[in-house]
Amino acid sequence: MSVALNVAFVASAYPPLALGFFGLGTGYLIYGPQELAGWPKRDERVDRATGVWGIWMPGFCQFLTGVILFVGLTWLQVFTGSPPLYMAALAFSAYGIHWFAIGWNRYKGHDPRPNAGMCVAYMVISAMGATVFLKVGDWPVGLLFLGLFAIYFFDFFASIGLKIGERLLGLFHLATGAWLMYLSYAVTVDFALGYHWRV
């Protein structure tokens, strides 16, 4: 005898976007000053500290956000009615996983040159995100993905050893990190207080 169990979950209006935005923004605000202005000067202790921050803030916060979004979209179907969240789930998951690698490589002092190939792939995912969110009229998130594209464009040149690439990477890390702080704030007050900051 078999028993069918049918469980339906209630739709949620609260995807964990602010967590992913905040985690990534924090990582960019930590890495940016070093790339742009050389502060703090890199040494083994600083690399270990920035590596740990890279793994936990942009890495874990984005990965957790991506997993929740994918599970909510596919298994539990609590985020129905918002197809662009699929792009958000892909981006948060992929960026989170890659930050685990970035943080670990920084922590261990590994060679950054293999990042050049990673940059090409992440320019593609950034272009996908910009295409999706600009097409659906969500220009604040579309703008974020344009910033991400610029980050990986300049990271490519930083990875192959061009100092100007590192400086411009730092500039775009700081600018995009500031925009991510705005998005974190806007999403939180929109969901918690009914504001419309992301419109």
Backbone as ProteinMPNN parsed JSONL, in Angstrom:
{"seq_chain_A": "MSVALNVAFVASAYPPLALGFFGLGTGYLIYGPQELAGWPKRDERVDRATGVWGIWMPGFCQFLTGVILFVGLTWLQVFTGSPPLYMAALAFSAYGIHWFAIGWNRYKGHDPRPNAGMCVAYMVISAMGATVFLKVGDWPVGLLFLGLFAIYFFDFFASIGLKIGERLLGLFHLATGAWLMYLSYAVTVDFALGYHWRV", "coords_chain_A": {"N_chain_A": [[0.841, -1.167, 0.0], [0.616, 2.157, -0.925], [1.076, 5.531, 0.051], [0.199, 8.695, -0.895], [1.694, 11.745, -0.374], [0.915, 15.015, -0.237], [2.203, 18.087, -0.1], [1.895, 21.482, 0.219], [3.507, 24.581, -0.046], [3.338, 27.893, 1.222], [3.395, 30.798, -0.796], [6.175, 33.015, -0.806], [6.986, 36.372, -0.17], [9.454, 37.257, 0.364], [12.31, 36.94, -0.69], [15.768, 36.186, -0.014], [17.379, 38.482, -0.78], [18.744, 40.774, 0.222], [20.689, 39.735, 1.933], [22.522, 38.466, 0.191], [23.306, 40.705, -1.387], [24.431, 42.343, 0.602], [26.542, 40.757, 1.614], [28.249, 40.479, -0.664], [28.789, 43.183, -1.211], [30.174, 43.926, 1.124], [32.506, 42.385, 0.852], [33.601, 43.61, -1.444], [34.087, 46.178, -0.474], [36.087, 45.62, 1.308], [38.184, 44.517, -0.246], [38.591, 46.482, -2.216], [39.968, 49.018, -1.355], [42.605, 48.159, -1.039], [43.333, 47.334, -3.604], [42.938, 49.664, -5.109], [44.329, 51.768, -3.739], [46.45, 50.591, -2.454], [46.213, 50.045, 0.253], [45.302, 48.16, 3.064], [48.848, 47.569, 2.947], [49.855, 44.722, 1.134], [50.686, 41.712, 2.738], [51.649, 38.621, 4.288], [49.987, 38.343, 6.574], [47.902, 40.192, 6.093], [46.892, 39.14, 3.711], [45.901, 36.692, 4.65], [43.871, 37.615, 6.337], [42.164, 39.069, 4.534], [41.535, 36.951, 2.91], [40.01, 35.261, 4.6], [37.81, 36.969, 5.095], [36.878, 37.142, 2.447], [36.022, 34.508, 1.92], [33.918, 34.173, 3.809], [32.111, 36.452, 3.839], [31.385, 37.636, 1.05], [31.485, 35.107, -0.104], [30.105, 32.969, 1.514], [27.655, 34.289, 2.218], [26.501, 34.924, -0.292], [26.377, 32.374, -1.502], [24.651, 31.0, 0.262], [22.328, 32.556, -0.111], [21.843, 32.045, -2.846], [21.353, 29.243, -2.786], [19.035, 29.127, -1.178], [17.282, 30.561, -2.85], [17.258, 28.91, -5.198], [16.232, 26.475, -4.121], [13.784, 27.419, -3.166], [12.621, 28.231, -5.572], [12.535, 25.874, -7.128], [12.164, 23.28, -5.696], [10.438, 23.86, -3.481], [8.817, 25.84, -4.46], [8.102, 28.457, -3.637], [8.708, 30.957, -4.46], [7.302, 31.701, -6.739], [6.162, 33.242, -9.801], [8.03, 35.177, -10.313], [10.145, 35.137, -12.536], [12.762, 36.353, -13.057], [14.113, 35.854, -10.688], [15.325, 33.418, -11.032], [17.637, 33.984, -12.478], [18.88, 35.52, -10.526], [19.268, 33.54, -8.556], [21.064, 31.834, -9.889], [23.233, 33.624, -10.248], [23.901, 34.468, -7.573], [24.601, 31.968, -6.453], [26.743, 31.078, -8.152], [28.578, 33.268, -7.972], [29.029, 33.221, -5.229], [30.279, 30.69, -4.833], [32.577, 31.097, -6.358], [33.788, 33.073, -4.856], [34.524, 31.619, -2.601], [36.726, 30.281, -3.666], [38.343, 32.492, -4.432], [38.814, 33.742, -1.936], [40.096, 31.617, -0.557], [42.366, 31.207, -2.177], [43.637, 33.675, -1.833], [44.082, 33.605, 0.92], [45.899, 31.466, 1.114], [47.965, 32.391, -0.438], [48.185, 31.875, -3.194], [48.949, 31.772, -6.748], [47.642, 34.377, -8.743], [47.205, 34.347, -11.512], [45.672, 32.275, -12.878], [43.129, 33.27, -12.523], [42.45, 34.777, -14.725], [41.14, 33.285, -16.747], [38.82, 32.621, -15.318], [37.699, 35.141, -15.13], [36.723, 35.659, -17.703], [34.562, 33.851, -17.892], [32.96, 34.907, -15.841], [32.43, 37.437, -16.786], [30.646, 36.732, -18.752], [28.454, 35.67, -17.246], [27.804, 37.972, -15.876], [26.997, 39.63, -17.972], [24.734, 38.178, -18.739], [23.103, 38.579, -16.47], [22.785, 41.391, -16.549], [21.396, 41.632, -18.968], [18.983, 40.213, -18.401], [17.863, 41.622, -16.135], [17.763, 44.311, -16.947], [16.076, 44.025, -19.135], [13.636, 43.306, -17.918], [13.067, 45.627, -16.663], [14.17, 46.203, -14.183], [16.175, 48.262, -13.329], [17.996, 49.018, -11.201], [19.194, 46.58, -10.351], [20.06, 45.657, -12.807], [21.998, 47.611, -13.334], [23.802, 46.961, -11.323], [24.777, 44.505, -12.341], [26.088, 45.443, -14.602], [28.158, 46.832, -13.36], [29.401, 44.607, -12.199], [30.26, 43.314, -14.52], [32.206, 45.135, -15.389], [34.008, 44.883, -13.264], [35.006, 42.23, -13.608], [36.099, 42.511, -16.112], [38.245, 44.307, -15.674], [39.547, 42.835, -13.718], [40.545, 40.751, -15.193], [42.769, 41.92, -16.482], [44.208, 42.684, -14.227], [44.806, 40.151, -13.235], [46.648, 39.174, -15.051], [48.785, 40.689, -14.466], [48.874, 43.487, -14.945], [49.251, 46.626, -13.635], [47.538, 48.864, -13.847], [45.147, 47.608, -14.354], [44.643, 46.434, -11.853], [44.281, 48.748, -10.276], [42.009, 49.93, -11.482], [40.243, 47.832, -11.086], [40.051, 47.952, -8.293], [38.806, 50.475, -8.059], [36.301, 49.974, -9.295], [35.451, 47.916, -7.623], [35.023, 49.349, -5.243], [33.075, 51.283, -6.073], [30.982, 49.608, -6.974], [30.608, 48.162, -4.662], [29.611, 50.172, -2.966], [27.183, 50.651, -4.304], [25.988, 48.172, -3.905], [25.612, 48.28, -1.135], [23.65, 50.25, -1.058], [21.604, 48.814, -2.441], [21.207, 46.702, -0.622], [20.203, 48.102, 1.586], [17.929, 49.286, 0.4], [16.37, 47.052, -0.452], [15.862, 45.887, 2.027], [14.395, 47.912, 3.468], [12.286, 48.169, 1.711], [11.021, 45.621, 1.83], [10.614, 45.343, 4.639], [9.376, 47.718, 5.53], [7.647, 48.527, 3.599], [8.468, 50.419, 1.76], [9.509, 51.964, -1.38], [12.078, 51.955, -2.633], [13.609, 50.721, -4.604], [12.381, 51.231, -6.99]], "CA_chain_A": [[0.0, 0.0, 0.0], [1.381, 3.389, -0.972], [0.343, 6.724, 0.46], [0.72, 9.909, -1.528], [1.731, 12.892, 0.531], [0.932, 16.239, -1.02], [2.452, 19.222, 0.774], [2.018, 22.746, -0.526], [4.064, 25.664, 0.748], [2.775, 29.207, 0.928], [4.313, 31.677, -1.525], [6.879, 33.987, 0.03], [7.333, 37.653, -0.792], [10.693, 37.686, 0.993], [13.553, 36.262, -1.068], [16.862, 36.72, 0.815], [18.262, 39.276, -1.64], [19.592, 41.704, 0.987], [21.83, 38.983, 2.458], [23.494, 38.328, -0.885], [23.847, 42.023, -1.731], [25.274, 42.832, 1.698], [27.772, 39.974, 1.663], [29.129, 40.845, -1.767], [29.215, 44.561, -1.005], [31.193, 43.938, 2.172], [33.746, 41.892, 0.257], [34.159, 44.623, -2.343], [34.595, 47.291, 0.327], [37.324, 45.16, 1.948], [39.227, 44.323, -1.25], [38.768, 47.66, -3.054], [41.017, 49.975, -0.968], [43.923, 47.575, -1.259], [43.607, 47.335, -5.047], [42.982, 51.031, -5.625], [45.298, 52.653, -3.08], [47.52, 49.848, -1.797], [46.032, 50.03, 1.709], [46.605, 48.003, 3.702], [49.863, 46.945, 2.103], [49.724, 43.262, 1.187], [51.694, 40.817, 3.297], [51.026, 37.333, 4.606], [48.908, 38.519, 7.559], [46.788, 40.871, 5.425], [46.294, 38.185, 2.772], [45.091, 35.731, 5.414], [42.66, 38.31, 6.812], [41.244, 39.315, 3.413], [41.064, 35.642, 2.453], [38.913, 34.832, 5.483], [36.645, 37.804, 4.79], [36.373, 36.767, 1.126], [35.29, 33.237, 2.014], [32.71, 34.218, 4.62], [31.096, 37.464, 3.499], [30.85, 37.459, -0.302], [31.355, 33.686, -0.427], [29.026, 32.248, 2.188], [26.369, 35.009, 2.142], [25.919, 34.765, -1.627], [26.061, 30.967, -1.719], [23.442, 30.706, 1.026], [21.227, 33.211, -0.813], [21.582, 31.296, -4.071], [20.741, 27.953, -2.461], [17.65, 29.382, -0.746], [16.492, 30.927, -4.027], [17.058, 27.729, -6.045], [15.322, 25.553, -3.439], [12.474, 28.064, -3.154], [12.072, 28.257, -6.931], [12.385, 24.565, -7.759], [11.588, 22.233, -4.863], [9.324, 24.317, -2.643], [8.015, 26.722, -5.3], [7.574, 29.551, -2.823], [9.032, 32.221, -5.126], [6.711, 31.664, -8.076], [5.688, 34.523, -10.316], [9.132, 36.111, -10.522], [11.195, 34.404, -13.261], [14.131, 36.873, -12.924], [14.788, 35.283, -9.52], [16.17, 32.317, -11.497], [18.938, 34.599, -12.768], [19.463, 35.885, -9.232], [19.732, 32.303, -7.917], [22.275, 31.42, -10.598], [24.321, 34.564, -9.976], [24.331, 34.379, -6.173], [25.282, 30.68, -6.247], [28.025, 31.051, -8.864], [29.494, 34.252, -7.39], [29.404, 32.746, -3.896], [31.252, 29.608, -4.961], [33.856, 31.623, -6.843], [34.428, 33.79, -3.753], [35.215, 30.619, -1.776], [38.03, 30.07, -4.304], [39.126, 33.728, -4.339], [39.258, 33.901, -0.545], [41.056, 30.565, -0.221], [43.615, 31.487, -2.886], [44.292, 34.816, -1.164], [44.521, 33.121, 2.237], [47.046, 30.573, 0.955], [49.01, 33.044, -1.21], [48.321, 31.221, -4.493], [49.163, 32.569, -7.957], [46.363, 34.893, -9.249], [47.09, 34.331, -12.971], [44.554, 31.471, -13.382], [41.88, 34.042, -12.458], [42.143, 35.375, -16.03], [40.095, 32.473, -17.377], [37.597, 32.794, -14.527], [37.134, 36.458, -15.445], [35.954, 35.549, -18.946], [33.294, 33.206, -17.554], [32.136, 35.78, -15.011], [31.916, 38.499, -17.651], [29.47, 36.163, -19.421], [27.322, 35.614, -16.307], [27.439, 39.358, -15.589], [26.217, 40.085, -19.131], [23.417, 37.53, -18.63], [22.343, 39.274, -15.44], [22.41, 42.722, -17.051], [20.368, 41.424, -19.992], [17.71, 39.822, -17.769], [17.267, 42.63, -15.256], [17.416, 45.508, -17.725], [14.919, 43.674, -19.974], [12.406, 43.32, -17.116], [12.87, 46.961, -16.104], [14.76, 46.345, -12.849], [17.444, 48.915, -13.653], [19.008, 49.012, -10.139], [19.943, 45.323, -10.378], [20.754, 45.665, -14.093], [23.194, 48.442, -13.154], [24.731, 46.147, -10.537], [25.434, 43.538, -13.211], [27.039, 46.185, -15.437], [29.314, 47.018, -12.486], [30.08, 43.316, -12.093], [30.963, 43.082, -15.778], [33.417, 45.97, -15.363], [34.928, 44.286, -12.296], [35.698, 41.073, -14.182], [36.888, 43.008, -17.232], [39.508, 44.821, -15.146], [40.207, 41.75, -12.996], [41.307, 40.007, -16.193], [44.058, 42.591, -16.666], [44.932, 42.581, -12.952], [45.27, 38.772, -13.102], [47.838, 38.945, -15.88], [49.871, 41.482, -13.921], [48.879, 44.906, -15.305], [48.942, 47.424, -12.438], [46.36, 49.71, -14.1], [43.997, 46.723, -14.181], [44.382, 46.311, -10.419], [43.746, 50.026, -9.783], [40.626, 50.079, -11.961], [39.476, 46.815, -10.363], [39.759, 48.519, -6.977], [37.82, 51.541, -8.221], [34.983, 49.381, -9.538], [35.046, 47.213, -6.405], [34.48, 50.333, -4.302], [31.832, 51.86, -6.6], [29.946, 48.574, -6.975], [30.342, 47.87, -3.248], [28.705, 51.215, -2.466], [25.865, 50.398, -4.899], [25.441, 47.003, -3.213], [25.118, 48.725, 0.17], [22.355, 50.876, -1.343], [20.623, 47.767, -2.746], [20.902, 46.01, 0.643], [19.347, 49.002, 2.362], [16.657, 49.455, -0.308], [15.59, 45.813, -0.386], [15.419, 45.69, 3.408], [13.31, 48.825, 3.835], [11.126, 47.857, 0.862], [10.326, 44.451, 2.386], [10.255, 45.489, 6.051], [8.571, 48.905, 5.815], [6.758, 48.837, 2.483], [8.982, 51.51, 0.938], [9.684, 51.65, -2.808], [13.374, 52.54, -2.969], [14.2, 50.104, -5.8], [11.581, 51.551, -8.193]], "C_chain_A": [[0.893, 1.24, 0.0], [0.486, 4.567, -0.617], [0.995, 7.926, -0.207], [0.617, 11.061, -0.539], [1.88, 14.145, -0.316], [1.056, 17.422, -0.067], [2.619, 20.455, -0.106], [2.528, 23.826, 0.42], [3.452, 26.977, 0.292], [3.827, 30.038, 0.199], [4.92, 32.703, -0.574], [7.2, 35.24, -0.775], [8.701, 38.134, -0.32], [11.9, 36.847, 0.559], [14.727, 36.94, -0.351], [17.871, 37.572, 0.041], [19.228, 40.155, -0.859], [20.825, 40.995, 1.536], [22.915, 38.832, 1.395], [24.133, 39.643, -1.271], [24.82, 42.509, -0.663], [26.602, 42.082, 1.756], [28.75, 40.366, 0.57], [29.66, 42.264, -1.599], [30.303, 44.678, 0.044], [32.537, 43.459, 1.625], [34.4, 42.924, -0.633], [34.735, 45.801, -1.571], [35.869, 46.91, 1.089], [38.46, 45.078, 0.922], [39.567, 45.611, -2.014], [39.88, 48.609, -2.641], [42.428, 49.45, -1.219], [44.295, 47.63, -2.735], [43.769, 48.753, -5.588], [44.139, 51.837, -5.057], [46.44, 51.923, -2.384], [47.427, 49.832, -0.284], [45.004, 48.979, 2.106], [47.579, 47.291, 2.757], [49.792, 45.43, 2.264], [50.952, 42.623, 1.821], [50.954, 39.548, 3.694], [49.846, 37.487, 5.565], [47.68, 39.164, 6.92], [46.108, 39.925, 4.447], [45.446, 37.146, 3.493], [43.787, 36.379, 5.874], [41.679, 38.553, 5.671], [40.731, 38.006, 2.84], [39.898, 35.142, 3.277], [37.649, 35.648, 5.199], [36.038, 37.41, 3.448], [35.567, 35.485, 1.152], [33.945, 33.438, 2.693], [31.686, 35.255, 4.181], [30.596, 37.311, 2.063], [30.653, 35.986, -0.653], [30.122, 33.06, 0.188], [27.683, 32.961, 2.062], [25.709, 34.841, 0.78], [25.522, 33.319, -1.892], [24.775, 30.576, -0.994], [22.216, 31.315, 0.354], [20.857, 32.445, -2.07], [20.902, 29.969, -3.811], [19.286, 28.143, -2.037], [16.776, 29.721, -1.945], [16.23, 29.719, -4.916], [16.079, 26.738, -5.414], [13.909, 26.13, -3.437], [11.815, 28.102, -4.518], [11.727, 26.874, -7.46], [11.678, 23.544, -6.879], [10.339, 22.698, -4.122], [8.36, 25.226, -3.391], [7.325, 27.832, -4.495], [7.884, 30.924, -3.424], [8.479, 32.24, -6.547], [6.279, 33.059, -8.502], [6.775, 35.552, -10.529], [10.287, 35.391, -11.216], [12.591, 35.018, -13.17], [14.866, 36.359, -11.677], [15.641, 34.074, -9.9], [17.575, 32.837, -11.804], [19.632, 34.982, -11.474], [20.011, 34.65, -8.517], [21.019, 31.809, -8.562], [23.45, 32.314, -10.217], [24.805, 34.438, -8.531], [25.092, 33.079, -5.92], [26.668, 30.693, -6.874], [29.027, 32.041, -8.272], [29.938, 33.81, -5.997], [30.47, 31.672, -3.952], [32.602, 30.165, -5.414], [34.565, 32.446, -5.761], [35.059, 32.833, -2.746], [36.626, 30.404, -2.334], [38.917, 31.314, -4.187], [39.68, 33.912, -2.924], [40.311, 32.877, -0.154], [42.398, 30.826, -0.9], [44.37, 32.654, -2.263], [44.863, 34.362, 0.178], [45.81, 32.307, 2.132], [48.18, 31.196, 0.132], [49.237, 32.415, -2.575], [48.437, 32.232, -5.628], [47.813, 33.056, -8.513], [46.188, 34.767, -10.769], [45.977, 33.426, -13.504], [43.197, 32.185, -13.306], [41.499, 34.638, -13.802], [41.047, 34.599, -16.742], [38.768, 32.574, -16.654], [36.918, 34.099, -14.898], [36.287, 36.415, -16.712], [34.585, 34.942, -18.654], [32.388, 34.14, -16.76], [31.725, 37.064, -15.735], [30.654, 38.008, -18.364], [28.268, 36.155, -18.468], [26.869, 37.019, -15.923], [26.609, 39.939, -16.736], [24.824, 39.459, -19.132], [22.54, 38.277, -17.633], [21.891, 40.649, -15.894], [21.291, 42.602, -18.078], [19.014, 41.145, -19.357], [17.093, 40.987, -17.014], [16.96, 43.945, -15.972], [16.193, 45.247, -18.597], [13.613, 43.728, -19.179], [12.193, 44.656, -16.408], [13.393, 47.15, -14.695], [16.154, 46.951, -13.024], [18.432, 48.954, -12.488], [19.847, 47.728, -10.132], [20.662, 45.176, -11.715], [22.048, 46.462, -14.019], [24.247, 47.696, -12.334], [25.491, 45.184, -11.447], [26.382, 44.215, -14.206], [28.308, 46.48, -14.644], [30.109, 45.734, -12.33], [30.855, 42.997, -13.365], [32.269, 43.871, -15.808], [34.455, 45.398, -14.401], [35.702, 43.136, -12.931], [36.52, 41.459, -15.408], [38.25, 43.486, -16.728], [40.261, 43.78, -14.329], [41.025, 40.887, -13.962], [42.703, 40.61, -16.343], [44.884, 42.584, -15.379], [45.539, 41.182, -12.8], [46.523, 38.498, -13.914], [48.97, 39.909, -15.539], [49.927, 42.947, -14.319], [48.405, 45.734, -14.109], [47.711, 48.306, -12.637], [45.078, 48.888, -13.974], [43.626, 46.58, -12.719], [43.779, 47.588, -9.854], [42.288, 50.207, -10.207], [39.709, 49.024, -11.347], [39.093, 47.341, -8.989], [38.715, 49.614, -7.04], [36.419, 50.962, -8.422], [34.519, 48.512, -8.377], [34.404, 48.196, -5.427], [33.151, 50.911, -4.785], [30.7, 50.84, -6.56], [29.61, 48.16, -5.546], [29.414, 48.894, -2.633], [27.299, 51.008, -3.018], [25.199, 49.194, -4.242], [24.938, 47.36, -1.816], [23.769, 49.424, 0.006], [21.292, 49.806, -1.602], [20.238, 46.987, -1.491], [19.918, 46.824, 1.472], [17.965, 49.086, 1.719], [15.786, 48.21, -0.224], [15.041, 45.614, 1.026], [14.265, 46.623, 3.768], [12.074, 48.61, 2.95], [10.329, 46.699, 1.456], [9.804, 44.716, 3.793], [9.283, 46.629, 6.31], [7.613, 49.283, 4.694], [7.187, 50.024, 1.643], [9.14, 51.04, -0.511], [10.989, 52.262, -3.301], [13.963, 51.967, -4.244], [13.427, 50.443, -7.058], [12.351, 52.521, -9.058]], "O_chain_A": [[1.808, 1.36, 0.816], [-0.701, 4.591, -0.944], [2.202, 8.137, -0.089], [-0.437, 11.302, 0.05], [2.87, 14.304, -1.03], [0.127, 17.723, 0.683], [3.398, 20.452, -1.059], [2.042, 23.967, 1.543], [3.096, 27.144, -0.875], [5.01, 29.988, 0.538], [4.258, 33.191, 0.341], [7.634, 35.161, -1.924], [9.075, 39.28, -0.567], [12.456, 36.112, 1.376], [14.682, 38.146, -0.106], [19.08, 37.396, 0.193], [20.396, 40.274, -1.227], [21.899, 41.593, 1.599], [24.094, 39.048, 1.674], [25.346, 39.716, -1.465], [25.896, 43.021, -0.975], [27.659, 42.69, 1.926], [29.936, 40.563, 0.832], [30.844, 42.518, -1.819], [31.252, 45.445, -0.125], [33.577, 44.055, 1.904], [35.617, 43.102, -0.59], [35.757, 46.363, -1.966], [36.644, 47.786, 1.473], [39.574, 45.524, 1.197], [40.715, 45.803, -2.415], [40.684, 48.99, -3.491], [43.33, 50.21, -1.569], [45.436, 47.937, -3.081], [44.634, 49.01, -6.425], [44.851, 52.514, -5.799], [47.308, 52.561, -1.787], [48.432, 49.632, 0.399], [43.925, 48.93, 1.516], [47.176, 46.516, 1.89], [49.683, 44.916, 3.378], [52.092, 42.947, 1.488], [49.753, 39.428, 3.453], [48.817, 36.834, 5.389], [46.551, 38.74, 7.171], [44.88, 39.905, 4.359], [44.386, 36.761, 3.0], [42.724, 35.761, 5.807], [40.488, 38.278, 5.814], [39.609, 37.95, 2.335], [38.909, 34.655, 2.731], [36.557, 35.094, 5.076], [34.815, 37.35, 3.319], [34.54, 35.381, 0.481], [32.931, 32.931, 2.212], [30.492, 34.956, 4.155], [29.457, 36.885, 1.874], [29.749, 35.65, -1.419], [29.197, 32.665, -0.522], [26.667, 32.308, 1.822], [24.498, 34.639, 0.697], [24.453, 33.06, -2.443], [23.914, 29.904, -1.562], [21.176, 30.663, 0.258], [19.676, 32.219, -2.331], [19.974, 29.597, -4.529], [18.405, 27.407, -2.482], [15.653, 29.228, -2.053], [15.097, 29.514, -5.351], [15.196, 26.22, -6.096], [12.943, 25.407, -3.68], [10.591, 28.017, -4.621], [10.733, 26.713, -8.167], [10.663, 22.989, -7.3], [9.312, 22.02, -4.132], [7.204, 25.364, -2.991], [6.134, 28.098, -4.659], [7.377, 31.939, -2.947], [9.131, 32.748, -7.458], [6.058, 33.939, -7.67], [6.481, 36.691, -10.892], [11.291, 35.068, -10.58], [13.561, 34.261, -13.202], [16.094, 36.419, -11.613], [16.578, 33.732, -9.18], [18.572, 32.214, -11.439], [20.84, 34.79, -11.336], [21.096, 34.702, -7.936], [21.955, 31.412, -7.868], [24.533, 31.823, -9.899], [26.007, 34.313, -8.296], [26.12, 33.089, -5.243], [27.654, 30.361, -6.217], [30.196, 31.701, -8.088], [31.096, 34.003, -5.626], [31.452, 31.725, -3.212], [33.648, 29.753, -4.912], [35.794, 32.516, -5.742], [36.039, 33.196, -2.094], [37.598, 30.351, -1.581], [40.103, 31.205, -3.878], [40.862, 34.201, -2.741], [41.299, 33.212, 0.499], [43.449, 30.685, -0.275], [45.598, 32.628, -2.174], [45.995, 34.699, 0.524], [46.706, 32.444, 2.965], [49.248, 30.596, 0.013], [50.363, 32.416, -3.072], [48.067, 33.397, -5.48], [46.921, 32.238, -8.736], [45.102, 35.058, -11.271], [45.37, 33.777, -14.516], [42.232, 31.76, -13.942], [40.334, 34.977, -14.009], [40.12, 35.199, -17.286], [37.712, 32.61, -17.285], [35.691, 34.16, -14.974], [35.245, 37.067, -16.783], [33.565, 35.455, -19.114], [31.177, 34.162, -16.981], [30.76, 37.712, -15.329], [29.708, 38.771, -18.559], [27.18, 36.588, -18.846], [25.684, 37.24, -15.672], [25.635, 40.654, -16.501], [23.845, 40.119, -19.481], [21.379, 38.572, -17.914], [20.747, 41.038, -15.657], [20.342, 43.386, -18.058], [18.012, 41.76, -19.724], [15.925, 41.311, -17.226], [15.988, 44.619, -15.63], [15.362, 46.136, -18.784], [12.587, 44.152, -19.712], [11.244, 44.803, -15.637], [13.09, 48.162, -14.063], [17.169, 46.267, -12.889], [19.636, 48.926, -12.745], [21.061, 47.777, -9.933], [21.763, 44.627, -11.76], [23.071, 46.052, -14.567], [25.441, 47.789, -12.617], [26.711, 45.06, -11.337], [27.378, 43.615, -14.609], [29.411, 46.392, -15.183], [31.34, 45.755, -12.328], [31.969, 42.475, -13.306], [33.311, 43.346, -16.2], [35.651, 45.426, -14.692], [36.925, 43.073, -12.807], [37.523, 40.813, -15.712], [39.286, 43.118, -17.283], [41.489, 43.831, -14.25], [42.073, 40.356, -13.592], [43.701, 39.889, -16.33], [46.111, 42.49, -15.425], [46.653, 41.039, -12.296], [47.362, 37.688, -13.52], [49.989, 39.948, -16.228], [50.935, 43.604, -14.059], [47.285, 45.556, -13.631], [46.922, 48.482, -11.709], [44.046, 49.401, -13.542], [42.446, 46.599, -12.369], [42.86, 47.525, -9.038], [41.44, 50.588, -9.4], [38.53, 49.288, -11.113], [37.947, 47.196, -8.563], [37.835, 49.686, -6.183], [35.462, 51.411, -7.79], [33.315, 48.376, -8.159], [33.357, 47.904, -4.849], [32.204, 51.022, -4.006], [29.584, 51.167, -6.158], [28.459, 47.841, -5.247], [28.523, 48.538, -1.862], [26.322, 51.169, -2.287], [23.984, 49.189, -4.042], [23.941, 46.801, -1.359], [22.858, 49.23, 0.811], [20.196, 49.88, -1.046], [19.069, 46.645, -1.312], [18.932, 46.299, 1.988], [16.949, 48.971, 2.404], [14.589, 48.308, 0.048], [13.888, 45.218, 1.197], [13.26, 46.172, 4.317], [10.948, 48.842, 3.389], [9.106, 46.78, 1.574], [8.671, 44.353, 4.109], [8.449, 46.532, 7.21], [6.855, 50.246, 4.818], [6.383, 50.582, 0.896], [8.931, 49.867, -0.821], [10.996, 53.007, -4.281], [14.743, 52.645, -4.913], [13.8, 49.967, -8.13], [11.867, 52.923, -10.116]]}, "name": "protein", "num_of_chains": 1, "seq": "MSVALNVAFVASAYPPLALGFFGLGTGYLIYGPQELAGWPKRDERVDRATGVWGIWMPGFCQFLTGVILFVGLTWLQVFTGSPPLYMAALAFSAYGIHWFAIGWNRYKGHDPRPNAGMCVAYMVISAMGATVFLKVGDWPVGLLFLGLFAIYFFDFFASIGLKIGERLLGLFHLATGAWLMYLSYAVTVDFALGYHWRV"}
